[in-house]
């Protein structure tokens, strides 16, 4: 049934104190799993995801916010998928709603089905 379906694992790493957004997908799909590796940081970090092909951190309202505790690796899953319609853009920040990046490098892994 239907066309080919594939899974893609995206890696997002933020190393700057002024975070930037990264386009992960330019079309519709489903979010399956998110893992945020914040093991090197002594503060909470947040992976912001946007149902958009581009986003401006600190201005564009987040569609999903995934916190990762200080010094921890945190995993979230959506076994049935969480649909996005127009694309998927990511940013890792120290505080949701801002463009302030974490004080040390944080990496997130985002598994999507397209």
C-alpha positions in Angstrom: 0.0 0.0 0.0 1.1 3.5 -0.7 4.6 4.7 -1.7 7.9 4.2 -0.1 8.3 5.2 3.5 11.7 5.8 5.0 13.1 6.8 8.4 15.7 9.5 8.8 17.8 10.2 11.9 18.8 13.8 12.1 21.6 15.1 14.4 21.4 18.6 15.8 24.4 20.0 17.8 24.4 23.4 19.4 27.8 24.8 20.5 27.2 28.6 20.5 25.6 30.9 23.1 23.4 32.4 20.3 21.5 29.4 19.0 20.5 29.0 15.4 17.7 27.0 13.8 18.4 24.0 11.5 16.0 22.7 8.9 15.6 19.0 9.3 12.8 18.4 6.7 11.2 20.6 4.0 8.0 18.6 3.7 5.4 16.7 5.8 6.3 13.7 7.9 6.0 12.2 11.4 8.1 12.7 14.4 9.0 9.3 15.9 11.7 9.8 18.5 13.8 12.5 20.1 16.9 12.1 22.3 18.7 15.1 23.8 22.2 14.5 25.1 22.8 17.1 27.8 25.3 15.1 29.8 28.0 17.7 29.6 25.9 20.6 30.8 25.1 21.7 34.4 21.9 23.4 33.2 18.6 22.2 31.6 18.6 22.4 27.8 15.6 22.4 25.5 15.2 21.1 22.0 12.6 23.2 20.2 10.9 21.8 17.2 8.8 23.8 14.7 6.3 22.6 12.2 7.9 24.8 9.6 10.5 24.7 6.9 12.3 27.5 8.7 12.1 29.3 12.1 13.6 32.2 13.9 14.6 31.2 17.4 13.2 33.7 19.9 10.5 34.8 17.5 8.7 31.8 16.0 6.5 29.9 18.5 7.6 26.4 19.2 5.3 23.4 18.3 7.2 21.0 20.5 9.6 21.6 23.4 11.7 18.7 24.8 13.6 19.5 28.0 16.7 17.6 29.0 17.8 17.7 32.6 21.2 18.9 33.5 23.8 16.1 33.1 21.3 13.8 31.6 20.4 12.1 28.3 16.6 12.2 27.8 14.6 10.2 25.3 11.0 10.8 24.1 9.1 8.6 21.7 6.0 8.9 19.7 5.3 5.3 18.7 2.4 6.2 16.4 4.1 9.3 15.2 3.4 13.0 15.7 2.6 14.5 12.3 4.1 17.7 11.0 2.7 19.4 7.9 5.0 22.0 6.3 8.5 20.9 7.4 10.6 20.4 10.5 13.0 22.9 12.0 15.0 22.5 15.2 16.9 24.6 17.7 18.6 23.8 21.0 18.3 26.6 23.6 18.9 27.3 27.3 15.4 28.8 27.7 12.3 28.2 25.5 11.2 31.2 23.6 14.7 32.6 23.3 17.7 32.3 21.0 20.1 31.8 24.0 22.1 28.7 23.4 23.3 26.3 26.1 26.6 27.1 27.9 28.2 23.9 26.6 27.6 21.7 23.6 24.3 19.8 23.5 23.4 17.2 20.8 19.9 16.0 19.9 18.9 13.1 17.7 15.5 13.4 15.9 14.0 10.3 14.1 11.4 11.1 11.5 9.3 9.1 9.0 8.8 10.7 5.6 
